[in-house]
Amino acid sequence: MKLLNGTELASYIKQRQAHQVRGLRQSQNINPKLAIVVTVDNPIINLYMRLKKAYGADILVDVDVHRVKQTEVEVLLNKLSIDGSIHGIIVQLPLENPQQTEEIVNLVAPTKDVDALGRDAVFEPATPMAIMWLLSGYNVELKGRKILLIGRGKLVGAPLEKLLTETGHDVTVADRSTADLKAITLEADIIITAAGSPAILYPDMIKHGAVVVDAGVASEDGKTVGDVAIEMYDRDDLTITPQKGGVGPLTVCALFDNVIRVAQKISEQQN
């Protein structure tokens, strides 16, 4: 078994980002700042907040978390969008009332939409970007191989499908309406799963020598788990993300990469 270790790659990217931020602070007097807007309180989201704050502290990007009621979000986002000291804005999903998701993410200024959820976003979404970094970092060849995406969600599946299709790759997407998932998974050379459903992939569903990227996040018995069943790790022929430290660390890197890009653009405009 070959592990696609995102933590290892993330450490190199983090060093580069820390260097970039030091340069912005010292020579340009620009202090990159990320604002996160949250409307719900749950363990997974609170974990994300802690990870992002800790990562920001490590590379000297300020992270402000705004916990507000959903009725207050519009006013707050309008304020953050015009605040010159804020370089990136995230609306942490899910919202208290998910029916308003589309409307609310579109309130974020496109130039600060570092999660790329709005219709006019100018950045690549963080998780799809992280998955591409991970595959590239471990020299996983995509050309000419059958790629299966499981899940067509707004955060991962849909933007990743668009990204891969636009670059000419052979992509199939499975979702809740897929009748026989196993029949499709057995055909795939590369499986990227982001369904957020614990243990939907088992060892007998994967062809020999396949690549499996688990980008799913779900909660089970109070623990954060992925889409891949633990028995998958008994197979020694697969190239697979580890149970911890696969896509997640690189997603945080990708998000902060977008924040740094905003700050760099301001720096270029000042010079």
RAQUINOR-V211202 format. One record per residue. N is the residue number from 1. RES is the residue in one letter. PHI is phi in whole degrees, 0 to 359 (none if undefined). BURIAL is b if it has 24 or more other C-alpha atoms within 12 Angstrom, else e. D_LAST is the distance of its C-alpha to the last C-alpha in Angstrom with 2 decimals. Layout:
N;RES;PHI;BURIAL;D_LAST  N;RES;PHI;BURIAL;D_LAST
This chain:
1;M;none;e;49.95  2;K;249;e;46.31  3;L;265;b;43.90  4;L;270;b;40.40  5;N;274;b;38.91  6;G;290;b;35.64  7;T;298;b;35.44  8;E;296;b;35.29  9;L;296;b;32.44  10;A;299;b;30.57  11;S;296;e;30.67  12;Y;291;e;28.68  13;I;296;b;26.04  14;K;298;b;25.89  15;Q;299;e;25.20  16;R;297;e;22.26  17;Q;294;b;20.86  18;A;299;b;21.51  19;H;295;e;19.55  20;Q;297;b;16.49  21;V;292;b;16.82  22;R;302;b;17.34  23;G;298;e;14.07  24;L;296;b;12.24  25;R;289;e;14.54  26;Q;280;e;14.59  27;S;263;e;11.23  28;Q;247;e;9.05  29;N;57;e;12.07  30;I;249;b;12.36  31;N;254;b;16.07  32;P;303;b;16.95  33;K;221;b;20.03  34;L;248;b;22.74  35;A;250;b;25.38  36;I;245;b;28.78  37;V;253;b;31.34  38;V;234;b;34.96  39;T;242;b;38.20  40;V;234;e;40.84  41;D;236;e;42.13  42;N;215;e;43.43  43;P;301;e;43.50  44;I;295;e;41.38  45;I;295;b;38.55  46;N;296;e;38.77  47;L;296;e;38.53  48;Y;302;b;35.34  49;M;300;b;33.84  50;R;297;e;34.79  51;L;298;e;33.41  52;K;291;b;30.01  53;K;295;b;29.83  54;A;295;e;30.97  55;Y;296;b;28.52  56;G;303;b;25.59  57;A;298;e;26.92  58;D;294;e;27.17  59;I;253;b;23.53  60;L;69;b;22.25  61;V;260;b;21.38  62;D;290;b;23.04  63;V;234;b;25.70  64;D;255;b;27.37  65;V;258;b;30.65  66;H;250;b;31.96  67;R;265;b;35.69  68;V;221;e;36.90  69;K;285;e;39.72  70;Q;298;b;39.00  71;T;294;e;39.74  72;E;263;e;36.72  73;V;294;b;34.22  74;E;301;b;33.23  75;V;298;e;32.29  76;L;297;b;30.39  77;L;295;b;28.38  78;N;298;e;27.46  79;K;292;e;26.28  80;L;294;b;24.26  81;S;296;b;22.69  82;I;258;e;21.11  83;D;280;e;20.33  84;G;296;e;16.58  85;S;275;b;17.54  86;I;260;b;19.27  87;H;255;b;17.61  88;G;215;b;20.92  89;I;229;b;24.36  90;I;238;b;27.69  91;V;262;b;31.02  92;Q;286;b;33.49  93;L;263;b;36.42  94;P;282;b;39.31  95;L;276;b;39.24  96;E;304;b;42.18  97;N;241;e;43.15  98;P;299;e;41.95  99;Q;297;e;43.02  100;Q;266;e;39.90  101;T;308;b;37.52  102;E;303;e;36.34  103;E;299;e;35.84  104;I;286;b;33.93  105;V;295;b;31.49  106;N;284;b;30.51  107;L;279;b;29.40  108;V;287;b;26.37  109;A;304;b;23.13  110;P;308;b;22.74  111;T;286;b;19.05  112;K;244;b;20.36  113;D;279;b;23.68  114;V;287;b;23.35  115;D;270;b;27.14  116;A;56;b;26.96  117;L;264;b;30.13  118;G;283;b;29.33  119;R;294;e;30.32  120;D;253;e;26.82  121;A;303;b;25.15  122;V;257;e;22.32  123;F;255;b;22.90  124;E;280;b;25.94  125;P;298;b;28.38  126;A;297;b;28.46  127;T;291;b;32.13  128;P;302;b;32.43  129;M;297;b;29.30  130;A;297;b;30.98  131;I;296;b;34.22  132;M;294;b;32.65  133;W;299;b;30.94  134;L;297;b;34.35  135;L;295;b;36.29  136;S;293;e;33.88  137;G;298;b;33.77  138;Y;253;e;37.57  139;N;54;e;37.82  140;V;277;b;39.75  141;E;283;e;40.29  142;L;262;b;40.09  143;K;298;e;41.02  144;G;76;e;44.67  145;R;246;e;45.37  146;K;278;b;46.61  147;I;254;b;44.10  148;L;244;b;45.37  149;L;257;b;43.28  150;I;251;b;45.29  151;G;107;b;43.92  152;R;235;b;41.94  153;G;291;b;40.12  154;K;295;b;36.91  155;L;279;b;35.00  156;V;234;b;36.10  157;G;304;b;38.84  158;A;297;b;37.71  159;P;293;b;34.05  160;L;289;b;35.23  161;E;302;b;37.93  162;K;298;b;35.39  163;L;300;b;33.09  164;L;289;b;36.10  165;T;295;e;37.76  166;E;296;e;34.71  167;T;265;e;34.57  168;G;81;e;38.26  169;H;270;e;39.97  170;D;275;b;43.52  171;V;240;b;43.16  172;T;244;b;45.94  173;V;240;b;45.44  174;A;249;b;48.11  175;D;219;b;48.20  176;R;299;e;50.86  177;S;276;e;52.74  178;T;290;e;53.24  179;A;285;e;56.99  180;D;235;e;57.32  181;L;298;b;54.21  182;K;300;e;56.02  183;A;299;e;56.91  184;I;280;b;53.23  185;T;296;b;51.94  186;L;292;b;54.58  187;E;271;e;53.17  188;A;277;b;49.53  189;D;275;b;47.96  190;I;229;b;44.90  191;I;243;b;45.15  192;I;243;b;42.20  193;T;247;b;43.58  194;A;218;b;41.82  195;A;274;b;44.83  196;G;70;b;44.82  197;S;236;b;48.61  198;P;303;b;50.13  199;A;52;b;51.98  200;I;262;b;52.03  201;L;245;b;51.85  202;Y;241;e;54.81  203;P;305;b;55.67  204;D;283;e;58.18  205;M;260;b;55.54  206;I;241;b;53.38  207;K;288;b;54.24  208;H;298;e;54.53  209;G;75;e;51.31  210;A;288;b;48.99  211;V;254;b;45.47  212;V;234;b;45.11  213;V;248;b;41.88  214;D;263;b;42.68  215;A;251;b;39.85  216;G;279;b;42.31  217;V;226;b;42.32  218;A;217;b;45.45  219;S;247;e;47.39  220;E;220;e;50.92  221;D;52;e;53.12  222;G;79;e;50.12  223;K;249;e;48.25  224;T;273;b;45.22  225;V;230;b;46.43  226;G;258;b;45.39  227;D;269;b;47.24  228;V;268;b;48.94  229;A;294;b;52.41  230;I;299;e;52.78  231;E;296;e;55.51  232;M;301;b;52.93  233;Y;283;e;52.05  234;D;278;e;55.63  235;R;276;b;54.87  236;D;257;e;53.79  237;D;261;e;52.87  238;L;266;b;49.75  239;T;254;b;46.04  240;I;214;b;44.96  241;T;289;b;42.47  242;P;291;b;43.93  243;Q;298;b;45.25  244;K;231;b;42.34  245;G;87;b;38.96  246;G;265;b;38.62  247;V;284;b;36.11  248;G;311;b;35.37  249;P;301;b;33.20  250;L;286;b;31.05  251;T;296;b;30.72  252;V;297;b;29.13  253;C;302;b;26.77  254;A;297;b;25.85  255;L;299;b;25.26  256;F;289;b;22.83  257;D;300;b;21.11  258;N;293;b;20.34  259;V;298;b;19.10  260;I;297;b;16.69  261;R;298;b;15.45  262;V;299;b;14.73  263;A;297;b;12.75  264;Q;294;b;10.78  265;K;295;e;10.13  266;I;296;b;8.89  267;S;299;b;6.55  268;E;295;e;5.31  269;Q;292;e;5.55  270;Q;284;e;3.82  271;N;270;e;0.00
